[in-house]
Amino acid sequence: MSTQPLIRRSLDLTELLDGGTFTSVPGTRVGVAQAEVKRVGLVRDDIAVLVATGLAAGVVTRSTALAAPCRWTRARLPGPVTALVVNSGNANAATGTQGEADAQHMAETVAQELGCAATSVLVCSTGVIGVPMPMARVKAGIVRAVASLGSVDGHRAARAIMTTDLVPKEAACAVDGVTVGGIAKGSGMIHPDMATMLAFLVTDARIAPEHATALQALVTTVADRTFHAVTVDGDMSTNDTFVVQSPGVGPTAAPGTPMWVALERALHAVARHLARAMARDGEGARHLIEVIVEGTADDATARMAARTVARSPLVKTAIAGHDANWGRVLGALGAAGVAALERCDLDFAGVPVLRDGAPLPFDEARARAALSEPTVTIAARLPGPGYGEAFGCDLTADYVRINADYRT
């Protein structure tokens, strides 16, 4: 029986560009402004306008309580898009018919400033639920943000969309001539089926309008393997949105071609990096938890099993306490209905603890040291072909403090 650590199989080894962000992709412009969206007196950018004219696709939250901006945006994807406007500080969720009107007015304000149709402007919001939008300040902020287009970069936009995030989240990569860049926000109320997250990716790949459905399918697949693999606290948001824009200034990519494969790899690499960054920045978190499940009947089952482990409060608190209680992982896999656990191999924080369903002796001091590292990896291997990943974080008292005081 081998007691060597399990060999991880990564879904993507694509290297990211140093300092990459949304504006790393040609054909993009961003603008930002301070609009005091959450309350008067807050001095920080909280409005961003992202311009990348061309075909776009995306997904929004599956919550039946989805916010007004999500309804507006969902109705226009996939399709031609000129710009996207996003605010932080107010979710414009549970705000009734006025919220629907406010989302439309945000699009109309951008359209008036850019000279385009309001229906080609997507709208996203994040922040407190159930509070009417301060539209006078929001509209004035949008005007200032549009006026700043081209004078700021994606780094400023990544900060403007933050709420409880401690750090901005951005990345870019190039694969075989296709470049993808993006920004995201999210650190709490995060669970598969999207999260209280916003993610905006852009590619220079030229995608013809007749391939809109194929792009939508690709974006959905990327979301399933990356953003849907993130869980911080098991709560689904009202405002999640993931959009991919294509201003079409680079090589042509069509389904079934090498460029389409390159596009998929680049989208996956950037989305995966942003997803891991969100999990690492989970509210109150001290550890990124990376769960790899290999050997289930298929990939979908493996991804579901990995998410079950990553969202388990018992697993999360064990890692917060640096306690090598690996039985909690096995319990979570069982709760997920994973078959053949009597043949499971398991590593907890890189320490082999189970082989062929039998426990192994291990050094508690070594395990505690491994559980003190910033990234804790849990790897389970079974005898089948499936492979899946999930990303989460530990659960600490700080998470309770942050959310107990969120509105005040």
C-alpha positions as CSV (number, residue, x, y, z in Angstrom):
1,M,0.0,0.0,0.0
2,S,1.5,3.3,-1.1
3,T,1.7,6.1,1.5
4,Q,3.0,8.7,-0.9
5,P,0.9,11.8,-1.3
6,L,-1.6,11.7,-4.2
7,I,-0.5,13.1,-7.5
8,R,-2.8,16.0,-8.4
9,R,-4.2,16.4,-11.9
10,S,-4.7,20.0,-12.8
11,L,-7.4,21.1,-15.2
12,D,-5.3,23.9,-16.6
13,L,-1.6,24.9,-16.3
14,T,-1.9,28.1,-18.3
15,E,0.4,30.8,-17.0
16,L,-1.1,34.2,-16.3
17,L,0.3,37.6,-17.5
18,D,2.0,39.7,-14.9
19,G,-0.3,42.5,-13.8
20,G,-3.1,41.3,-16.0
21,T,-6.5,42.8,-15.9
22,F,-9.6,43.7,-18.0
23,T,-7.7,46.4,-20.0
24,S,-4.9,44.0,-20.9
25,V,-7.1,43.1,-23.8
26,P,-7.1,45.4,-26.8
27,G,-10.4,47.1,-27.7
28,T,-11.4,47.9,-24.1
29,R,-11.8,51.0,-22.0
30,V,-12.9,51.5,-18.4
31,G,-14.0,54.5,-16.4
32,V,-14.7,54.9,-12.7
33,A,-16.2,57.4,-10.3
34,Q,-17.1,58.1,-6.7
35,A,-20.9,58.2,-6.3
36,E,-21.4,57.6,-2.6
37,V,-23.8,54.8,-3.5
38,K,-24.0,53.1,-0.1
39,R,-24.1,56.3,2.0
40,V,-22.9,59.9,1.8
41,G,-19.4,60.4,3.0
42,L,-17.8,57.2,1.7
43,V,-14.8,58.2,-0.3
44,R,-14.0,55.5,-2.8
45,D,-14.8,54.6,-6.4
46,D,-18.1,52.7,-6.5
47,I,-19.2,53.1,-10.1
48,A,-17.4,51.4,-13.1
49,V,-18.2,51.5,-16.8
50,L,-16.6,48.8,-19.0
51,V,-16.6,49.3,-22.7
52,A,-15.9,46.4,-25.0
53,T,-18.2,46.7,-28.0
54,G,-19.1,43.3,-29.6
55,L,-20.8,40.0,-28.9
56,A,-21.3,39.1,-25.2
57,A,-22.6,36.1,-23.3
58,G,-23.1,35.4,-19.6
59,V,-25.0,33.9,-16.7
60,V,-26.7,35.3,-13.7
61,T,-27.8,33.9,-10.3
62,R,-30.3,31.0,-10.3
63,S,-31.9,32.5,-7.2
64,T,-35.6,33.2,-7.6
65,A,-35.0,36.4,-5.7
66,L,-32.7,37.7,-8.4
67,A,-32.1,41.5,-8.4
68,A,-33.4,43.9,-11.0
69,P,-30.0,44.4,-12.7
70,C,-29.8,40.6,-13.2
71,R,-33.2,40.6,-14.9
72,W,-32.2,43.4,-17.2
73,T,-28.9,41.7,-18.1
74,R,-30.2,38.2,-18.5
75,A,-32.7,39.4,-21.1
76,R,-29.9,40.7,-23.3
77,L,-27.5,37.7,-23.3
78,P,-26.2,36.4,-25.5
79,G,-26.2,39.3,-27.9
80,P,-24.5,42.5,-29.0
81,V,-23.2,44.7,-26.1
82,T,-21.6,48.1,-26.1
83,A,-20.9,48.6,-22.4
84,L,-21.5,47.3,-18.9
85,V,-22.1,49.5,-15.9
86,V,-21.7,48.3,-12.4
87,N,-22.1,49.8,-8.9
88,S,-21.0,48.6,-5.5
89,G,-22.7,49.4,-2.2
90,N,-26.3,48.8,-3.2
91,A,-27.7,45.5,-4.7
92,N,-30.9,47.0,-6.1
93,A,-32.5,43.7,-5.0
94,A,-35.9,43.4,-3.4
95,T,-36.7,46.9,-4.5
96,G,-39.9,46.3,-6.4
97,T,-40.9,48.0,-9.6
98,Q,-38.8,51.1,-8.7
99,G,-35.7,48.8,-8.8
100,E,-36.6,47.6,-12.3
101,A,-36.9,51.2,-13.4
102,D,-33.7,52.2,-11.8
103,A,-31.7,49.4,-13.5
104,Q,-33.1,50.6,-16.8
105,H,-32.3,54.3,-16.0
106,M,-28.7,53.2,-15.3
107,A,-28.5,51.7,-18.8
108,E,-30.1,54.7,-20.4
109,T,-27.7,57.1,-18.7
110,V,-24.7,55.2,-20.1
111,A,-26.3,55.0,-23.5
112,Q,-27.0,58.7,-23.6
113,E,-23.3,59.4,-22.7
114,L,-21.9,56.9,-25.3
115,G,-24.5,57.5,-28.0
116,C,-25.6,53.9,-28.2
117,A,-28.8,52.0,-27.5
118,A,-29.8,51.4,-23.9
119,T,-30.5,47.8,-24.8
120,S,-26.8,47.3,-25.6
121,V,-25.8,48.3,-22.0
122,L,-25.7,45.6,-19.3
123,V,-26.3,46.5,-15.7
124,C,-24.8,44.9,-12.5
125,S,-25.1,45.9,-8.9
126,T,-23.7,44.5,-5.6
127,G,-24.2,45.5,-2.0
128,V,-27.0,45.8,0.6
129,I,-30.4,44.2,-0.3
130,G,-33.7,46.0,0.1
131,V,-32.5,49.6,-0.1
132,P,-33.7,51.9,-2.9
133,M,-30.9,53.1,-5.2
134,P,-29.8,56.7,-4.6
135,M,-30.4,57.4,-8.3
136,A,-29.4,61.1,-8.3
137,R,-25.9,60.2,-7.1
138,V,-25.7,57.1,-9.2
139,K,-26.6,58.9,-12.5
140,A,-24.1,61.7,-11.7
141,G,-21.5,59.0,-11.0
142,I,-22.1,57.3,-14.2
143,V,-21.7,60.5,-16.2
144,R,-18.3,61.1,-14.4
145,A,-17.3,57.5,-15.0
146,V,-18.0,57.7,-18.7
147,A,-16.0,61.0,-18.9
148,S,-13.0,59.1,-17.4
149,L,-13.1,56.3,-20.0
150,G,-9.6,55.6,-21.2
151,S,-7.9,57.6,-18.5
152,V,-7.9,54.8,-15.9
153,D,-7.2,51.0,-16.2
154,G,-8.7,47.8,-15.1
155,H,-7.0,47.9,-11.7
156,R,-9.1,50.9,-10.7
157,A,-12.3,49.1,-12.0
158,A,-11.4,46.0,-10.0
159,R,-11.3,48.2,-6.8
160,A,-14.5,50.1,-7.7
161,I,-16.6,46.9,-7.7
162,M,-15.4,45.7,-4.2
163,T,-17.7,45.5,-1.2
164,T,-16.4,43.4,1.7
165,D,-13.5,42.2,-0.4
166,L,-10.1,42.8,1.2
167,V,-8.2,42.7,-2.1
168,P,-9.1,43.3,-5.8
169,K,-9.3,40.3,-8.1
170,E,-8.0,40.5,-11.6
171,A,-6.1,38.4,-14.1
172,A,-5.2,37.9,-17.8
173,C,-3.5,35.3,-20.0
174,A,-2.7,34.6,-23.6
175,V,-3.1,31.2,-25.2
176,D,-2.0,30.6,-28.8
177,G,-2.8,34.1,-29.9
178,V,-6.0,34.6,-27.9
179,T,-5.9,37.0,-25.0
180,V,-8.4,37.0,-22.1
181,G,-8.5,39.5,-19.2
182,G,-10.9,40.0,-16.4
183,I,-11.9,41.4,-13.0
184,A,-14.1,40.1,-10.3
185,K,-15.4,40.7,-6.8
186,G,-16.7,38.4,-4.1
187,S,-15.9,37.3,-0.6
188,G,-19.1,36.3,1.1
189,M,-22.6,35.0,0.4
190,I,-20.9,32.7,-2.0
191,H,-22.1,29.3,-3.0
192,P,-22.4,27.3,-6.3
193,D,-25.1,28.4,-8.8
194,M,-23.2,31.6,-8.8
195,A,-22.6,33.7,-5.7
196,T,-22.5,37.3,-4.5
197,M,-19.9,37.7,-7.1
198,L,-19.4,39.7,-10.2
199,A,-17.0,38.6,-12.9
200,F,-16.3,40.4,-16.1
201,L,-14.0,38.8,-18.7
202,V,-13.1,40.1,-22.1
203,T,-11.3,38.5,-25.0
204,D,-9.8,39.8,-28.2
205,A,-11.0,36.7,-30.1
206,R,-13.3,37.7,-32.9
207,I,-16.6,35.8,-32.6
208,A,-19.2,36.1,-35.3
209,P,-22.9,36.8,-34.3
210,E,-24.0,33.5,-35.6
211,H,-21.9,31.8,-32.9
212,A,-23.6,33.6,-30.0
213,T,-25.3,30.3,-28.9
214,A,-21.9,28.5,-28.9
215,L,-20.3,31.3,-26.9
216,Q,-23.2,31.1,-24.4
217,A,-22.6,27.4,-24.0
218,L,-18.9,27.9,-23.6
219,V,-19.4,30.6,-20.9
220,T,-21.8,28.2,-19.1
221,T,-19.3,25.4,-19.1
222,V,-16.5,27.7,-17.8
223,A,-18.8,28.9,-15.0
224,D,-19.6,25.3,-14.0
225,R,-15.9,24.4,-13.7
226,T,-14.8,27.6,-11.9
227,F,-17.2,30.1,-10.4
228,H,-19.7,27.3,-9.6
229,A,-16.9,25.5,-7.8
230,V,-16.6,28.3,-5.2
231,T,-18.3,28.1,-1.8
232,V,-17.7,30.4,1.1
233,D,-20.7,30.1,3.3
234,G,-23.4,28.1,1.5
235,D,-25.6,31.1,0.8
236,M,-26.7,32.0,-2.7
237,S,-26.8,35.6,-3.7
238,T,-29.4,37.7,-5.5
239,N,-27.0,39.5,-7.8
240,D,-24.3,37.2,-9.2
241,T,-23.3,37.9,-12.8
242,F,-20.6,36.5,-15.0
243,V,-20.2,38.2,-18.4
244,V,-17.7,37.6,-21.3
245,Q,-17.4,40.3,-23.9
246,S,-15.7,40.1,-27.3
247,P,-14.8,43.4,-29.0
248,G,-13.5,41.4,-31.9
249,V,-10.1,43.0,-32.5
250,G,-8.0,39.8,-32.6
251,P,-8.0,36.4,-34.3
252,T,-11.2,34.8,-35.5
253,A,-12.5,32.0,-33.2
254,A,-15.2,29.6,-34.4
255,P,-16.5,26.4,-32.8
256,G,-14.4,23.4,-33.9
257,T,-11.3,25.4,-34.7
258,P,-7.9,25.5,-32.8
259,M,-8.7,29.2,-31.9
260,W,-11.9,28.1,-30.1
261,V,-9.9,25.6,-28.1
262,A,-7.4,28.4,-27.2
263,L,-10.3,30.6,-26.2
264,E,-11.8,28.0,-23.9
265,R,-8.4,27.4,-22.3
266,A,-7.8,31.1,-21.8
267,L,-11.3,31.7,-20.4
268,H,-10.9,28.8,-18.0
269,A,-7.5,29.9,-16.8
270,V,-8.6,33.4,-15.9
271,A,-12.0,32.4,-14.4
272,R,-10.3,29.7,-12.3
273,H,-7.7,32.2,-11.0
274,L,-10.5,34.6,-10.1
275,A,-12.6,31.9,-8.5
276,R,-9.7,30.8,-6.3
277,A,-9.0,34.4,-5.4
278,M,-12.6,34.8,-4.2
279,A,-12.4,31.7,-2.0
280,R,-9.0,32.9,-0.6
281,D,-10.6,36.3,0.3
282,G,-13.7,34.8,1.9
283,E,-15.0,36.9,4.7
284,G,-12.9,36.3,7.8
285,A,-10.9,33.6,6.1
286,R,-7.4,32.6,6.9
287,H,-7.0,29.6,4.6
288,L,-7.9,28.8,1.0
289,I,-9.4,25.3,0.8
290,E,-8.8,23.5,-2.4
291,V,-10.6,20.2,-2.8
292,I,-9.8,17.7,-5.6
293,V,-12.0,14.6,-6.1
294,E,-10.8,12.1,-8.7
295,G,-12.3,8.8,-9.7
296,T,-16.0,9.2,-9.5
297,A,-18.3,8.0,-12.3
298,D,-18.0,11.3,-14.2
299,D,-16.8,14.9,-13.9
300,A,-20.1,16.3,-12.8
301,T,-20.3,13.9,-9.8
302,A,-16.7,14.7,-8.9
303,R,-17.4,18.4,-8.9
304,M,-20.5,18.0,-6.8
305,A,-18.6,15.9,-4.3
306,A,-15.8,18.4,-4.1
307,R,-18.3,21.2,-3.5
308,T,-19.9,19.2,-0.7
309,V,-16.6,18.9,1.1
310,A,-15.6,22.5,0.6
311,R,-18.9,23.8,2.0
312,S,-19.0,21.5,5.0
313,P,-19.0,23.6,8.2
314,L,-17.3,20.7,10.0
315,V,-14.5,20.6,7.5
316,K,-14.2,24.4,7.4
317,T,-14.0,24.7,11.2
318,A,-11.5,21.8,11.5
319,I,-9.2,23.7,9.1
320,A,-9.7,26.9,11.1
321,G,-8.6,25.1,14.2
322,H,-5.7,23.3,12.4
323,D,-7.2,20.0,13.5
324,A,-6.5,17.0,11.2
325,N,-9.9,15.5,11.7
326,W,-10.1,13.9,8.2
327,G,-13.1,11.9,9.1
328,R,-15.2,15.0,8.5
329,V,-14.0,14.9,4.8
330,L,-15.1,11.2,4.5
331,G,-18.4,12.1,6.1
332,A,-19.0,14.9,3.6
333,L,-18.2,12.6,0.7
334,G,-20.7,10.1,2.1
335,A,-23.3,12.7,2.4
336,A,-22.7,13.6,-1.2
337,G,-23.6,10.0,-2.1
338,V,-20.1,9.2,-3.4
339,A,-19.8,5.5,-4.2
340,A,-16.9,3.1,-3.5
341,L,-15.6,5.0,-0.4
342,E,-14.4,1.6,0.9
343,R,-11.7,2.0,-1.7
344,C,-11.0,5.7,-1.2
345,D,-7.5,7.2,-0.9
346,L,-7.4,10.5,0.9
347,D,-4.8,13.2,1.6
348,F,-5.6,15.9,4.2
349,A,-3.5,19.0,3.7
350,G,-1.1,16.9,1.7
351,V,-0.7,14.3,4.5
352,P,-1.8,10.7,3.5
353,V,-4.4,9.6,5.9
354,L,-6.4,6.9,4.1
355,R,-5.4,4.3,1.5
356,D,-7.8,1.8,-0.1
357,G,-10.3,2.7,2.6
358,A,-7.9,1.9,5.5
359,P,-6.6,4.6,7.9
360,L,-2.9,5.4,8.0
361,P,-0.9,6.5,11.0
362,F,0.4,10.0,10.6
363,D,2.4,12.6,12.5
364,E,0.0,15.0,14.2
365,A,2.6,17.8,14.4
366,R,3.3,17.5,10.7
367,A,-0.4,17.7,9.9
368,R,-0.9,20.7,12.2
369,A,1.9,22.5,10.4
370,A,0.4,21.7,7.0
371,L,-3.0,23.0,8.2
372,S,-1.3,26.3,9.1
373,E,-0.3,27.0,5.5
374,P,-2.3,29.6,3.6
375,T,-3.6,27.0,1.1
376,V,-4.9,23.7,2.4
377,T,-5.5,21.0,-0.2
378,I,-7.8,18.0,0.3
379,A,-7.4,15.3,-2.3
380,A,-9.6,12.2,-2.6
381,R,-9.0,9.4,-5.2
382,L,-11.4,6.6,-6.2
383,P,-11.3,4.0,-9.0
384,G,-13.4,5.8,-11.7
385,P,-12.6,8.4,-14.4
386,G,-14.3,11.6,-13.1
387,Y,-12.4,14.7,-12.0
388,G,-13.6,17.8,-10.2
389,E,-12.4,20.7,-8.1
390,A,-13.9,23.1,-5.6
391,F,-12.6,26.1,-3.8
392,G,-13.6,27.3,-0.3
393,C,-12.2,28.8,2.9
394,D,-12.2,28.1,6.6
395,L,-15.0,29.4,8.8
396,T,-13.9,31.8,11.6
397,A,-15.4,34.0,14.2
398,D,-14.5,37.0,12.0
399,Y,-17.1,35.8,9.4
400,V,-19.8,36.1,12.1
401,R,-18.6,39.6,13.1
402,I,-18.4,40.9,9.5
403,N,-21.9,39.7,8.6
404,A,-23.4,40.6,12.0
405,D,-22.4,44.2,11.3
406,Y,-22.8,44.3,7.5
407,R,-25.5,47.0,7.3
408,T,-24.2,49.1,10.1
